[in-house]
Amino acid sequence: MQWGGPEEQVHKYAAGNPNAVDWHDEALKVVENTMEEYSKHSSPPATISPIPSYMDSGAPTGTVDSDYDCHHRMLVDQASREHNAGWCAEL
């Protein structure tokens, strides 16, 4: 462990520091509490709608974007209109 684990806390306490802290445990608690709060306030991912028929027609659209690019752009646009969409739309 790089810093402040339980062993270091015991050594510092034995050396006379009554305020020794297990910093690894403290950091872990902060991360766990943050993730709990995040999960309470975030909504589940939006359902992915099927590709619109105009994108699936096979007719040239006049752009060089691939089907994936068009679909990705549609998902990002859709997510930007929804609240709490988060970064999941980028995936």
N, C-alpha and C positions, 0 to 999 in steps of 0.2 A: 504494500500500500504506500502511495507516495506521500501522504500527509495525514496526520491527526487521527489515526485509528485507535482502537481500544487499548492496544499495548502502550502507545505513546501517552494516552490519558493516565494509565496506571503509573507509568514512570514519572510523569510530571506531578501527579498527586503525591507519590512517595517522596518526591524531591521538595515537597512543601507548598505546592500550588493547589490550594483548595478549590480553585475555580477552573481546573483543567477540564477540557471539553473533548469529546470524541467527535472531531469535525467531520469525519466520514459519515457517522450516524446522523449528525445534524444536516448535512447536505442531502442525504438520502431522504430524510423526513421532509425537507423542503420540496424536493422533486415529487415525492409521492403526494403531498398535500396539493401542490400546484396541479398535478394531473387529475386529482379528484375534483378540484374546483373546475378545471377545464371541461371535464366530462359532464359535470352537472349543467354547465351553461351552454354546451354546444349541442346542436341538433344532429340527428343521424344524417348520414349522407343522403342527398337528394336522389331519388330514383332517376335512372338514366333513361331518357326517352329514346325511342327508336330513331334512326336516321330519317329525316324528312324525305318524302318521296321525290322532291325535286333534286335532292342530292344523289339519289339512288337510280336515277333514270338512265344513266349511261351516256347521256348527251353531253357534248363538250360545254363547259361553262365559261370558256374564255379566259380561264386562269390556269396557272401552272401548279396550283396547290393540289396535293394528293387528297384522296378521300379521307385519309387519316387527319391531315391538316384541317380540312373543312369540318370534320366531326369534332376535332379537338377545339377549334374556334367556337363551334356551336355550344359545346359544353362549358367553356369558360364564359361565354356571353350569358348563358343560362344561369350559371352560378353567380355571376356578378349582379344579377337582378334579385337573387335570394339573399336573405340575411343569414349570417353565420355560415356561409358556404365554406369559408376557410381556404386553405391551400390544397384541399383534396381535389379540387377541380383541375389543378395543374397536372395531376398524375394522369 
